[in-house]
Amino acid sequence: MKTSVFTILGLLFIANIAFAQKPIFTSAKVKAATVYFNSVELSQTTSVLLPKGTSEIVVKNVADYLNENTVQIGAPASVTVLSVQFTTNYISEYELNENNPTIKKVRDSINLVKKEIQRVENARDSEAKAIELLDKNQQISGANSGLNVAELIKMVDYYKLKRTEISNAYDALDEKAIKLNELLVKLNSRLEINTKNEEKTSKGKLILQVMNEVAGTVDLDINYISNNASWNPFYDLRASSILEPINMMYKAQVIQNTGIDWKKVKLTLSSGNPNQNNQAPTVNLGF
């Protein structure tokens, strides 16, 4: 009995470790929207690079509110979806999506500029040490009364030439460091703006626990129903005169507050009921 208990505890511990790994973030794109009178059915897609084994996927850019019972995840046969959870209050130290191309590009530029600033500062310090050493050597040589006039003139000419050369190099490095630091400030400001834009995406997130048989990129299809959209019909009547036929134009006013962008989305308007067939039928076996 003790062995069985320890075995179960060990399995639970391993399972906890598997789920405690760093979550994988991805952002879903809206592919199509079917708008009903009081709701919308959204179809979204995303691609994510998964390792072999168990992973936690956090899908961002889903509606701020959705009916969790209507969520459907389409995945390849090699991927098993263990659980799906919707939340608007996901908190994680890894929440910022570093795979966002815009954020990654700016962050990479910041790292390159920081490395270049360090190289410039190292070179500038070397030039400063060279000036310090040259000045000390000049003082020692000037105090040496054993130098004749020709040697003294030669030493002064060398000192002037070398010190001017080093000073110019130092000033050039100093100017380069100033420009690089100004660039770094701009890049940090851009990163802050891009990070805020990343945070301005919808609050809704889907947390998926999946089991993957083969490591690689996986395409996921996501479908669900949200009540934060609707449409209403209205008509535009036009007539040139009372003797001419009336032209009637059928229009629709679409309102959506899902929190996600519908640009370039395949839009369909329906007068049907999306909740009509969402209950599983009862099967009577006749025993």
C-alpha positions, 0 to 999 in steps of 0.5 A: 500500500505504501509503495502505491501511495508513493508511486501516485505521489511521484506521478503527481509530482512529475505532472506538476513539473511538466505543467510548471514549465514556461508557458508558450505565448501566441497571438490568434488572428481573426479569419472570419466572423459570422455576426448574428442579431445578438452574438458573433461566431469568430474563427481564428488561427494561430501557429505555435512552435511546440516541443515534444511532450506537455505544454501550456499555450497562452493564446492572446488576442481572443475576445474579451468575453466569450462563451467558454462552452462553445470553444472548439480547438482544431489541431493536428492528429499528433496534438492532444488538447488536454484542457481549455480555459478562458480568462481575462485576468492571466498573470505571468512573469512571461506575459510579454510576448517576446516573439512579437516581431516588432518587440523582438526587432527593437530589443535586438537593436537595443542589445547591439547598441549597448554592445557598441557603446561598451566597445566605444567606452573601452576604446575611449578609456584606452585613449585617455590612459594614453594621454595620461601616460604621454603627459607624465612622460613629457614631465619626466623628459622635461626635467631631464637636463641632459637633453640637447636642443635638437633632442628637445625639439624632436621630443616636443614635435613628437609630443604635439603630434601624438597628443593631438592624434590621441586627443582627436581620437578621444573626441571622436569616440566621445561624440560617437558615444553621445550619438549612441546613447541618444539612439539608445534612448529612442530605442527604449522609448520605442520599446516602451510604446510597442510594449504598451501596444502589446498590452493594449490587445484584448484582455481575453486569453485562452489557456491550453494544456496540450500533449504533442507527440512530435516537436515542431510548428503546429497550426491551431484553428479556434472557434467560439461564440461571443455576445459582444457583437450584433447587427441590425438591418435598416433601409435606404429609400430613394425616389426621384419623383412621385412618378418614379419607382422607389429604390430600396437599399437594404443595409446593415449596421454592425456593432462589435465590442469584442476587443479584437480587430476585424480588419480584412476579416471575412464577414457574414451576417446571419439571421439564424440562432447560433445557440440552436444546436449547441446541446448534445442530444439524448440517446435512448438505447431502448433497454 
